[in-house]
């Protein structure tokens, strides 16, 4: 498959690219620490590229992204697919997503997710990560305020919070 060879050579050494199988590929748009990063999976049916590839955002990596945003990204990608039917388009789709990452994710609320997950990881080490979601919704306003006071809204603990032992 020509396109497969091309993708392998283009993305060789690119940590964002993963070949799941010779007809299925993942690409991470954004740095790994970026709260607006997301993963796109493109799979080729047998009739590709005469027919559209299957584009999915079901990867666990995307579980903090709202389904509305995933849907709008998929919709925009499908417009590209329509425009490129009949040609090898996986690279085009990945690059299109990269170029439009900010637009795709402009409505994704970032700070809420990051500050809550940070305070969970620093404050309650015994919480299994799977509990994060339920934990988030149960915070009352006062608890949120307490969290905000304890941290400086960016989820960072104030400088020096862990120096106590040194002073003793």
C-alpha positions in Angstrom: 0.0 0.0 0.0 1.6 3.2 -1.1 -0.1 5.4 1.4 1.1 3.2 4.2 4.7 3.5 3.1 4.3 7.3 2.8 2.8 7.7 6.2 5.6 5.6 7.8 8.3 7.7 6.2 6.6 11.0 6.9 5.9 10.3 10.5 9.0 8.2 11.2 10.2 9.3 14.7 7.1 11.4 15.3 6.0 10.5 18.8 2.4 11.7 18.0 1.9 9.0 15.3 1.0 5.4 16.0 0.3 2.7 13.6 -2.2 0.4 15.3 -2.4 -1.9 12.3 -1.5 -1.5 8.6 -5.0 0.0 8.1 -5.4 1.9 11.3 -3.6 4.9 12.7 -3.7 7.2 15.6 -2.3 10.7 15.7 -2.1 12.9 18.8 -2.7 16.5 18.0 -0.9 18.6 20.6 1.9 18.0 23.2 1.3 15.2 25.7 0.9 17.7 28.6 -1.4 20.0 26.6 -5.0 20.0 28.1 -6.3 20.7 24.6 -4.5 17.8 23.0 -6.6 15.1 21.4 -6.2 11.8 19.6 -7.7 11.0 16.2 -7.9 7.5 14.9 -8.3 6.8 11.2 -9.0 3.4 9.9 -9.3 2.3 6.3 -12.1 0.1 5.1 -11.3 -2.2 2.1 -12.8 0.3 -0.3 -10.8 3.3 0.9 -9.9 5.8 -0.5 -12.9 5.5 -2.9 -15.0 5.5 0.3 -14.4 7.5 3.5 -12.0 6.3 6.1 -13.5 5.6 9.6 -12.5 8.5 11.9 -12.9 8.0 15.6 -12.2 9.9 18.7 -13.1 7.1 21.1 -9.6 6.8 22.4 -9.4 6.9 26.2 -7.0 9.8 25.8 -10.0 11.9 24.7 -12.1 11.1 27.7 -11.9 14.6 29.1 -13.2 16.2 25.9 -16.9 16.8 25.7 -18.9 14.7 23.3 -20.2 17.9 21.6 -16.6 19.0 20.8 -15.6 15.5 19.6 -18.7 15.5 17.3 -17.9 19.0 15.9 -14.2 17.9 15.2 -15.5 14.7 13.5 -17.9 16.8 11.4 -15.2 19.2 10.3 -12.9 16.2 9.4 -15.7 14.6 7.4 -16.0 17.7 5.3 -12.3 17.3 4.5 -12.9 13.6 3.7 -15.7 14.5 1.3 -13.3 16.9 -0.5 -10.6 14.3 -0.7 -12.5 11.2 -1.7 -10.6 9.0 -4.1 -7.2 10.2 -2.9 -4.9 9.1 -0.1 -6.0 11.4 2.6 -4.8 10.2 6.0 -1.9 12.6 6.1 -4.2 15.4 4.9 -6.6 14.7 7.7 -3.9 14.6 10.4 -2.3 17.8 9.1 -5.7 19.5 8.8 -6.4 18.6 12.5 -3.0 20.0 13.5 -3.6 23.2 11.7 -7.0 23.7 13.2 -6.4 22.4 16.7 -7.1 25.8 18.3 -10.3 26.2 16.4 -11.4 22.6 17.1 -10.8 23.0 20.8 -11.8 26.6 21.4 -14.9 25.7 23.3 -13.3 23.0 25.4 -13.2 24.3 29.0 -9.6 23.7 30.1 -8.9 25.3 33.5 -11.8 23.5 35.2 -10.5 20.0 34.3 -6.9 20.7 35.1 -7.3 22.5 38.5 -9.7 19.8 39.8 -7.5 16.9 38.7 -4.4 18.6 40.2 -5.9 19.2 43.5 -7.1 15.6 43.6 -3.7 14.2 42.8 -2.0 16.4 45.4 -4.6 16.2 48.1 -5.9 12.7 48.1 -3.3 10.2 47.0 -5.6 7.3 47.9 -8.2 8.2 45.2 -8.0 5.8 42.3 -8.0 7.7 39.0 -11.2 6.1 37.9 -13.0 8.0 40.6 -12.0 11.4 39.3 -15.2 12.0 37.3 -17.7 11.4 40.1 -15.4 13.3 42.5 -15.6 16.3 40.2 -19.3 16.7 40.2 -19.7 16.2 44.0 -17.7 19.3 45.0 -20.0 21.8 46.5 -19.4 25.5 46.0 -17.7 25.9 49.4 -15.4 22.9 48.7 -14.5 24.5 45.4 -13.8 27.7 47.1 -11.6 26.0 49.7 -9.7 24.3 46.9 -9.3 27.7 45.2 -8.0 29.2 48.4 -5.6 26.3 49.0 -4.3 26.6 45.4 -3.8 29.7 43.3 -6.6 28.8 40.8 -4.0 27.3 38.5 -4.0 24.2 40.6 -0.6 25.0 41.9 0.0 24.9 45.6 1.4 28.1 47.0 5.1 28.3 47.0 6.5 26.9 50.2 3.6 24.7 51.1 5.9 21.7 51.6 8.8 23.5 53.4 7.5 22.9 56.9 9.9 20.0 57.6 12.9 22.0 56.5 12.1 24.7 59.0 11.6 22.2 61.9 
